[in-house]
């Protein structure tokens, strides 16, 4: 498989009062991306960060800011997030059935990478048109918990979606988010996920660098064996 392992600690689990130093710490520990959860309190019940926080963090890091938009109107966020310095913009398929082509075009025209996410209950077939379009998304994020809150338990049944995606699109970036850590990474990696979002398992570990290393090793070994 020609897709690199990318480990993306979820900053939702970091100390928000020290976001810049937390970001620096994660990169020092071997993170490839920093995963930013943007929630509007409507699409999901929780409310987190927006463009101003991304803009503040961007002043302190050159890292790839992998933004996951759990919002009802993703189109409204494209310009503010691009200006703030977001690197990747992943929207939910459930709220973009009418305008995903426009969304992808806008995201890419602003210099960001486009991704599409789906909830555990959404059939994987719903993202196929977005991967196969003339102007395709560059990543699919398979939620392995219900979006909206950190610290939830990994849902192994979502791995069927990852498997189908990997069989169909061997060179696609496939991200998983929710309950990922040393005890669940092998299931995700063997199914074909290569971008791994991990929150509490990294930030809550005595040695976060060890956890990041375990996650990466699992993805790389699964790729060698596939």
Secondary structure by P-SEA (a helix, b strand, c coil): ccccbbbbcccccccccaaaaaaaaaaaacccbbbbbbbccccccbbbbcaaaaaaaaaccccccbbbbcccccccaaaaaaaacccbbbbbcccccccaaaaaaaaaaacbbbbbbbccccccccccccccccccccbbbbbccccccccccccccaaaaaaaaaaaccccbbbbbcccccccaaaaaaacccbbbbcccccccccaaaaaaaaaaaaaaaaaac
